[in-house]
Amino acid sequence: MASKLSHVLRFLLICFLTVGENVNGRELLKPFDPSIHKIQWAAYETELSGLYYGSRAKINVWNLPSDIKPSHLSGSIIWVVYPDLYHDNKLHFFTYWTRDDYNSTGCYNLDCEGFVMVNWDILTPGSVVNPVSIYDGQQYYITLSIKKDAKSGDWFLYREDIGDAKLIGYWPKSLFTTLADSANKISWGGVVIYDKNDTGPPMGSGHYASELERKAAYFKNLEMFDYDGNSHDLLDGAQARYNDKEACYTLSALVNSGKFGLHDGHLFYFGGPVVVKDARG
């Protein structure tokens, strides 16, 4: 599973993570050692390789339950609670880039040259995300889009849930090799990483996808961008499902809500509670 998805948005990672206090953030962003770590996904990915110029998603935001352990990482790909990096258990907005599969290049947030901030008061990489959703209560979300600018070739990051799209910043074209032209795949979903000898952390809201609205974490209004920056709905049936530990970390069907008279575009729910020993596999 990890090998299938590791190349997807490997150059530009936008996510919210919750990470335990003893986790080394820099090491977690490098390829994982299967002899030490487990990585589990509940995600969808474009099924065919192609020319992709960005994506948009509406993601509701959650703090993880208090039982996340020091060696845990749990996140929504395109989201982060990162105690080792931020020294707290709050949800943080997180960005990362690399041009050689995490081997020798790359940087997260604004710690080195790479991501260029434009508007500091919209959503800054590394900042706390607040407010967050309450189980069976008030829900909160952030809509983000990453889009290649046809004129400059740079990859722009926008926030779109506060009125008109607001440019947060961009990754210069000069940072990349193949991504200077386009991305070959796009994925959306949840991920957890933990030591093999440990129980797995919760994913999403910490509740199963089957609990649906106000209880399970979601991605909604999934769209992709063409070369000219125009957005398009996903094609039904053109996304592959990756759910390698479904008994623990669940993933609903990817549904076109318009067929049911709703206005949430293509959507899915995902997540699950702490994985007990017998379910780890």
N, C-alpha and C positions, 0 to 999 in steps of 0.2 A: 504493500500500500504506500509506504513512504516513498519508495523509489518511483512509483507511478506519478505521484503528485509533487515530488521535490522540485521539478523544473518549472512548475506552474507559478508564474509571478515570482520566480526565484530572484529576479533582479529587483523588483519593487514589491516589498511586502508591506501591506497596510493592515494593521490589526489592533485589536484590543486584547490584552493578555492579563491573566492573573498568574503570578509566579511566586513560588515559595521563597522564603528568606535566604535559603542556602543555595539557590540556583544561580549559576554564573550565566548572566545574560548573554555575554559574548559567545560562550561555548554552545549555548542552546541554539544559536542561530547558524551554527556550522553543521555539517552532516553528522547524523547521530550514529553512535556505535551500537549496533544491534545486540552486542554481547552485554551491554549495560542498560540501554534504554528500551522502553516500549513507546511507540508512537501510534496513536489510533485516530482515525478520521471518521467524520460523518459529513460528507461533502458531495457536491456535484461539480463536474468538470465538463467543459466543452468536449464533445466526443471526437470531433474531427480536428486535426491540426489545420490551421488556416492563418489568415492575416487578421489579427485582432488589434484594435486601436484603443481599447479601454473598456471600462465597465462602470455601471452605476448600481448601487444597492442601498436599500433602507434596512438598517440593522438596529434592533432594539438592544439596549445596553443594560447589563446586569453586573453587580458585584457578586462574586462567587460566595457560596456558603463558607462559614468560618472554619470548616474542617479541612481546608486545603493545607497540605503539608509543605515543609520547607523545600522538598525536592520536586515539587509539582510545577507543571506549566499547563495552563488551560486557556484556550483563546478561540476567537472567531476570526477566521482568515478574512481579511479586510479589516481585527481589533486587539488593551492589555492591563491586568493588575500585576505589577512587577516589583515585589518587595526588594529583591536584590539590587535592582536598578534604582528604585525610587524610595525604598525604606518605608513602605506602607502597604496596606492591603486594599488600596483603592484602585478603581479602574483608570487606566491611562491610555491615551491615544499614542500609537506607536508606529514608526515607519522604519524601514530598513532597505538598503540597496546593496547589490553586489553585481559584478560583471563576470565573475569566474567561478560561480557555484560555491561561494563562501570560502574559497581557498586562501586567497591573499588580499582581496579587495573587499570593501564594504564598510558601511557605517550605519548606526542607528540614530534616529532622531536628529539632533543638531550637533552631535559630538565631534564631527569632523566635516571637512568640505564634502559637499554632495548635494543634499536637499537644500534648496534656496527658499527661505521664507519670504513671502510677499505681504501677507496680512497677519500680524501677530495677535490680533484680538479676536480671531475667529475660532481657531483650534490649533494649538501649537503642539508639535510632536513632543511627547513627554509629559504633557499636561494632564491633570486629573479630569476625568469625564464625570460630570455631575449635572442634574440628578440622574439616578439610575432607577430601573424598573423595580416595582414591588410585586411579589408573588400574589396573584389574584387581586391586584390593586392597580394603581396608576402605572401606565406604561410610558417609557421614554425611548426615543430612537434618535439616531443620527443618519442622515443620508449623505453618502460620499460618492464621488466619481473620480476616476483616474482616466485621463484622456490624453492621447498624443496630439499635440498641436501640429497641424499640417504645415504651417508656415515655418515655424522654428525647429520642429522635430523634437522639442522638449516634451516631457511627460508632466502634465498639469494635474494638480490635486485640488478638487473643489469640495466645499461643503454646500449642500443644497436643501437643508431643512429649515433654513432661517430666511425665507424669502427667495430672491433671485440667487442663482449660483454665485458663491463667493470663493474667489481663488485663495487657497491657503498658501500654496507655493508650488515649486516644480523641481523635477530632476533634470538637469541639462542633458541634452543628447550626447554630449561629449563624454559622459560617464560610461556609456555602454557600447557593446559591440553589436550583437544580433538585435537587441531591443531598440537599437537606433532606427530600425526599419519598422518592426511591429512585434507583437507578442504572438506566440504560436498556440497558446491555450490560455484559458482563464478558469479559475475555480473559485467556489464560494463554500463556506461551511465551517465546522468546528474541528478543533484539533486538541489533543491532550498528549503530554509527554511526561513520562515518569520512570523511575528506576524499576528494573525488572523485579526486584525483590520487595517492592512496595505495592500498596494498593493504589489504584488509579484515582486521580482527582475527578471532581465533578466537571461536567461540560455544560456550556450554555448557562441556563438558569439553575442548573442542578436538578432539573426535572425532565421527564421523558417527553419526546416529541408528541406522543399521543395525547398529552394534556392540552395541547393547542393554545389558543389565544389567552393572553394574560398570565400564562403559567409556564409555557415553554419558550425558549429563545427562537427567534425567526430571522430570516432574510426575506425581504419583500421587494416588489418592483424591480426585479433583476432585469437589467438591460445591457446591451453592448453598443459600442460606437464603431462607425465606419470611418474610412479615411478622412472624410470631410467633417467629422465631428457630429454627425447626425446619430441620434439614439434609435435603437431598434429593440423590440421585444425578442425574447428568446424564441427559437423555433421549437415547437413541441416535439419531444422525443429525440432531440439532438444533444442531450447532455447525458454523460455517464454518471452512474451512482457509485460512490465509494463509501462503504460502511462496513469496515472489517471487524467490528466487535458489536454487532447489532443488538445482542442480548444486554449490552451494557450502555453503549452510546447510540441512541436511536436517531433515525432520520426519516422524516415523513416523505411522502411522494412530492415531487416537484409539480406544482399545480398551476395552471393558468386560471387565476381567479375570475377573469372576465367571463369565463364560461358559466359561472355561477352568479353573475350579476354583481360582482364585487369589483373594486377598483384598486386592488393591491398587486396587479400584474402577476408575474410568475413569482411564486413564493414557496417556501418550505420551512418546517420547524425541525429543531434538532436538540440533542442534549441528553443528559442522564446524571444520576447521582454518583457518589463515590462507588468505585468498582471494588467489590469484595474479593477476597482471595480466590474463591471457587469459580468466579466468573472471569478471572483475568486471562486464562488461556496462555 
